């Protein structure tokens, strides 16, 4: 019984940590900030290339 409670407690701690991290990401809007930064970096890389479109 003690071992089962230990396993349940470990699962609870892991789930609590996951929910806490997701809440912080959502609350501080970090996903949009990171995607905005990545989008800027990708555009900076691809805007340097000379593009010659010929039809």
N, C-alpha and C positions, 0 to 999 in steps of 0.2 A: 504493500500500500504506500509506503514511504517513497519507493522508487517511482511509482505512478504519479504521485503528487509532484515529485521533482521534475519529471518530464513535462507535466502540465504547466508547472511554473515556468520552465524554460520556454515552452511554446508561447505562453502568455507574454513573457518579456520580449521575445522576438517580434510578436505581433504588435505589441505596444510601441516598440522602436520603429517598426515600419510605418505605422499610422502616424507617429510623431514626425518622422522625416517627411512623409507626404503632406502633412498639414503645414509644416514650415515652408515647403516648396510652394504650396498653393497660396499660403497667406502672404508671403513675400513676393509672389509672382516671379519666382526664380526661373521657372521654365521658359517664360517669355523673354526674360533678360538674357538667358543663355542662348536661346535661339536667335535673338536679335544680334548678339555678339558674333555667333557663328555665321549668320547671314552676311554681316558686314565683312568678316574675314574672307569668306568665299568670294564675295563680289570684288574685294580688293585684289585677290589673286587673279580672277578671270578678267577683270577690267584692264589689266596690264597687257594682255595679249592683243596684238594687232589682228583685226578681223577684216578679211576682204571677201565680201559676198558678191559673187558674180552669177547672174542668171542667164 
